[in-house]
C-alpha cells in the first residue's frame, strides 16, 4: 500500500510555500522540478479534522487472547472474533485498510491516547472518564460479566455481594475492576489482576483464587469448546454490568473516522450483518 505524504499549512500560505518549494528544487531540470512540485503540492492539506480516503491505513489495536470478542488465530495469524469481524466489515464498506497491532489489554487506551493507534477493536466500554480522552462509536453489543469457579466450589453466587471473603481475579484495565473498587470490592478478601483470561482460568484451577471474572460471552465460548476441565461458568448470577456495552474507540476529535464507523454500523444493523456476527460469536 502506497502512503501519501501529508504536509500541513495554514490557509492562505499556498503561494508563498509554492515559491519556497520552487527555490528548493531550483537545481533540478524543468521536467523533474514539475514532477517533484506536483507530487509535494498534491500532499499538502489544511490543518483540520483527519480525512479518510481509499488509500488510508487505519491502525487497529486489539488483545491477542480475548475470544470471542477478539483474538489472534495462531493458525492463520489473523485477528478474529466479534469486534475484528465487525471492524473488517466496516473497513470494507468504508473503503479503508486495517493494520492490526497486538496490545496488552491494560495498555489499549493509552496507546490510542498517545497516537499509536487510530482505533480500538476490543471489549471496550464507554465510561465518563474514557469519553474525556477518546470518542466512542454507537454500541456494537452488550457485554455483562460472568463468573468461573471450580466444580468443587459449592458457594452460591447470585450477585457481587457473594464475593465477601473470597479471592477474586479480574482482567486489568477492565470496567469490572473499576466497578469492584467503587463498591470496596464487595468485601472480597483480595482482588488479583491479570493480563489474560488464560491466567485467570489457570489460577481458578490451581485454587489461587475462588472466582474468576470476565466477559460472559467469552466464558461461555470457552466452556462450549470444552476448555474448562473441572470448572464451570456460574448460572443464575446477576452481574454488576447489566447494561454494559462494547463499542469502537477512536482518537478524540476524529469525527471523520467516527462517522464512517457509525454509518457502516447502521447499514450492518439494517441488513442483518451485525446480527449474524453476534450469533456467530455466541452473543445470541
VOGU-3710 file (C-alpha; in Angstrom, 3 decimals, decimal comma):
1> xxxxxxxxxx> 0,000/0,000/0,000  1,396/3,398/-1,001  1,165/6,114/1,637  0,678/9,761/0,603  2,884/12,397/2,249  0,806/14,980/4,098  2,332/18,396/4,837  0,266/20,768/6,937  -0,013/24,507/6,149  -2,056/27,471/7,226
11> xxxxxxxxxx> -4,768/28,623/4,868  -3,626/31,439/2,547  0,028/30,351/2,502  -0,150/28,334/-0,724  1,555/30,902/-2,983  4,385/31,594/-0,532  5,009/27,874/0,041  4,965/27,215/-3,683  7,649/29,900/-4,184  9,775/28,400/-1,411
21> xxxxxxxxxx> 9,457/24,941/-2,906  10,480/26,295/-6,319  13,650/27,650/-4,745  14,375/24,358/-3,045  14,089/22,481/-6,322  15,999/25,063/-8,413  18,781/22,620/-9,168  16,511/20,158/-10,942  15,576/20,071/-14,622  12,250/21,628/-15,567
31> xxxxxxxxxx> 10,644/18,213/-16,023  11,993/16,865/-12,723  11,064/20,107/-10,956  7,500/19,954/-12,239  7,158/16,324/-11,193  8,514/16,912/-7,701  6,456/20,054/-7,146  3,241/18,407/-8,267  3,933/15,411/-6,015  4,547/17,540/-2,908
41> xxxxxxxxxx> 1,755/20,035/-3,559  -0,643/17,117/-4,060  0,159/16,035/-0,488  -0,427/19,430/1,113  -3,655/19,672/3,073  -5,017/22,242/5,506  -4,988/21,587/9,209  -8,317/20,196/10,341  -10,213/17,002/11,007  -8,324/13,923/9,708
51> xxxxxxxxxx> -9,612/12,840/6,313  -10,217/9,202/5,407  -9,526/8,118/1,850  -9,429/4,833/-0,005  -5,644/4,769/0,487  -5,820/5,246/4,265  -4,481/2,575/6,592  -6,190/2,558/9,992  -4,028/1,276/12,833  -6,204/-1,006/14,944
61> xxxxxxxxxx> -5,318/-2,283/18,393  -6,715/-5,471/19,888  -5,743/-8,004/22,523  -4,370/-11,406/21,473  -6,447/-13,670/23,701  -9,945/-12,331/24,351  -12,122/-14,808/22,473  -14,788/-14,403/21,277  -14,561/-10,593/21,476  -11,267/-10,515/19,604
71> xxxxxxxxxx> -8,221/-12,765/19,447  -5,268/-13,776/17,304  -5,781/-17,015/15,371  -2,419/-18,753/15,745  -3,095/-20,891/12,672  -3,724/-18,009/10,276  -2,037/-15,097/12,042  -5,237/-13,065/11,621  -7,415/-11,360/14,196  -10,868/-12,927/14,504
81> xxxxxxxxxx> -13,844/-12,623/16,839  -16,800/-10,286/17,074  -15,013/-6,918/17,092  -12,372/-7,816/14,455  -15,069/-9,262/12,189  -17,207/-6,146/12,591  -14,149/-3,926/12,035  -13,279/-5,776/8,819  -16,826/-5,310/7,545  -16,721/-1,608/8,431
91> xxxxxxxxxx> -13,410/-1,234/6,577  -14,877/-2,999/3,541  -17,905/-0,697/3,453  -15,847/2,428/4,186  -13,031/1,639/1,728  -10,018/1,743/4,012  -7,471/-0,859/5,115  -6,709/-2,112/8,619  -3,276/-2,585/10,133  -3,603/-4,762/13,237
101> xxxxxxxxxx> -1,424/-4,270/16,292  -1,282/-6,567/19,308  -1,637/-4,526/22,505  -1,997/-5,834/26,099  -5,440/-5,104/27,480  -4,151/-2,697/30,115  -2,276/-0,619/27,509  -5,008/-0,237/24,879  -6,430/3,107/25,968  -3,026/4,727/26,478
111> xxxxxxxxxx> -1,901/3,528/23,035  -4,898/5,289/21,487  -4,460/8,477/23,515  -0,737/8,674/22,671  -1,445/8,372/18,947  -0,003/4,888/18,404  -3,453/3,669/17,343  -6,342/5,103/15,346  -8,929/2,598/16,540  -9,532/0,113/19,357
121> xxxxxxxxxx> -11,432/-3,026/18,363  -11,805/-4,883/21,651  -14,230/-5,291/24,529  -14,035/-1,625/25,499  -16,999/0,137/27,087  -17,664/3,891/27,128  -17,300/5,481/30,561  -17,396/9,173/31,576  -13,646/9,088/32,244  -12,787/7,473/28,915
131> xxxxxxxxxx> -15,110/9,780/26,996  -12,999/12,732/28,140  -9,990/11,443/26,207  -11,446/9,395/23,344  -14,598/9,129/21,240  -16,825/6,052/21,022  -18,996/4,624/18,292  -22,589/3,577/18,799  -22,923/0,286/20,736  -21,939/-2,921/18,979
141> xxxxxxxxxx> -23,131/-5,344/21,675  -23,912/-5,686/25,379  -21,223/-7,400/27,415  -22,004/-8,266/31,054  -19,522/-10,124/33,195  -19,670/-13,806/34,055  -18,027/-15,936/36,731  -15,951/-19,093/36,508  -15,400/-21,334/39,521  -14,168/-24,855/40,249
151> xxxxxxxxxx> -16,764/-27,625/40,194  -15,849/-28,335/43,817  -16,780/-24,772/44,863  -20,260/-25,128/46,394  -20,749/-21,470/47,276  -23,787/-19,841/45,625  -23,051/-16,666/43,657  -26,261/-14,760/42,942  -24,786/-11,237/42,971  -21,477/-9,441/43,642
161> xxxxxxxxxx> -22,412/-9,345/47,327  -21,442/-13,017/47,424  -17,799/-12,048/46,790  -17,418/-11,240/50,503  -14,419/-13,073/51,956  -13,453/-14,504/48,567  -10,333/-14,170/46,431  -11,384/-12,664/43,096  -9,498/-12,486/39,804  -10,190/-9,969/37,018
171> xxxxxxxxxx> -8,505/-8,545/33,929  -6,512/-5,355/34,459  -7,847/-2,307/32,645  -11,440/-3,569/32,548  -14,598/-1,932/33,827  -15,075/-4,816/36,228  -12,053/-3,700/38,237  -13,445/-0,157/38,457  -16,864/-1,478/39,497  -15,310/-3,597/42,223
181> xxxxxxxxxx> -13,260/-0,680/43,545  -16,325/1,569/43,589  -18,010/-0,862/45,971  -14,959/-1,548/48,159  -14,500/-4,828/46,262  -17,778/-6,063/47,790  -15,713/-7,006/50,847  -13,710/-9,555/48,893  -10,611/-10,796/50,691  -8,451/-9,948/47,662
191> xxxxxxxxxx> -8,794/-8,827/44,042  -5,944/-10,032/41,832  -5,358/-8,518/38,388  -4,372/-10,464/35,290  -3,346/-9,770/31,699  -5,241/-12,642/30,047  -8,262/-14,869/30,539  -5,965/-17,900/30,434  -4,121/-16,585/33,508  -7,410/-16,161/35,379
201> xxxxxxxxxx> -8,599/-19,651/34,487  -5,252/-21,158/35,495  -5,417/-19,613/38,957  -9,029/-20,732/39,445  -7,963/-24,262/38,529  -4,975/-24,116/40,904  -7,097/-22,728/43,732  -5,189/-19,442/43,966  -8,449/-17,530/43,532  -12,017/-18,579/44,262
211> xxxxxxxxxx> -13,743/-16,760/41,414  -12,627/-15,533/38,020  -14,459/-12,580/36,465  -14,516/-11,986/32,724  -16,920/-11,244/29,877  -19,837/-13,668/29,951  -19,788/-14,355/26,174  -16,077/-15,089/26,395  -16,502/-17,561/29,233  -19,459/-19,302/27,571
221> xxxxxxxxxx> -17,496/-19,540/24,315  -14,620/-21,297/26,063  -16,972/-23,525/28,040  -18,720/-24,596/24,826  -15,327/-25,587/23,403  -14,694/-27,828/26,412  -11,916/-25,592/27,666  -12,847/-25,666/31,349  -11,900/-29,007/32,885  -13,167/-29,285/36,450
231> xxxxxxxxxx> -14,615/-25,762/36,230  -17,812/-24,138/35,008  -19,482/-20,812/34,318  -21,892/-19,816/37,090  -25,575/-19,834/36,156  -28,122/-17,555/37,830  -25,620/-14,782/38,611  -26,914/-11,187/38,357  -23,966/-9,147/37,001  -22,611/-5,762/38,016
241> xxxxxxxxxx> -22,588/-4,709/34,362  -26,155/-5,498/33,352  -26,189/-2,730/30,768  -22,510/-2,790/29,876  -21,917/-2,192/26,175  -18,876/-2,504/23,945  -18,049/-0,008/21,216  -15,205/1,028/18,961  -12,990/3,822/20,284  -11,162/6,413/18,157
251> xxxxxxxxxx> -8,865/9,308/18,953  -10,623/12,310/20,451  -11,849/14,617/17,703  -11,508/12,178/14,799  -15,045/12,894/13,608  -14,403/11,589/10,095  -13,459/8,086/11,153  -16,177/8,007/13,813  -18,842/8,967/11,262  -17,716/6,248/8,862
261> xxxxxxxxxx> -17,843/3,636/11,623  -21,333/4,663/12,738  -22,639/4,831/9,162  -21,347/1,338/8,473  -22,827/0,014/11,739  -26,223/1,498/10,807  -26,185/-0,349/7,493  -24,975/-3,585/9,125  -27,849/-3,461/11,613  -30,340/-2,734/8,859
271> xxxxxxxxxx> -29,271/-5,589/6,569  -28,776/-8,210/9,309  -24,981/-8,463/9,007  -24,323/-7,422/12,601  -26,901/-9,837/13,994  -25,314/-12,669/12,011  -21,909/-11,884/13,514  -23,383/-11,722/17,025  -24,837/-15,206/16,529  -21,555/-16,497/15,078
281> xxxx> -19,644/-15,447/18,201  -22,170/-16,640/20,834  -23,801/-13,307/21,714  -27,174/-14,658/20,624
//
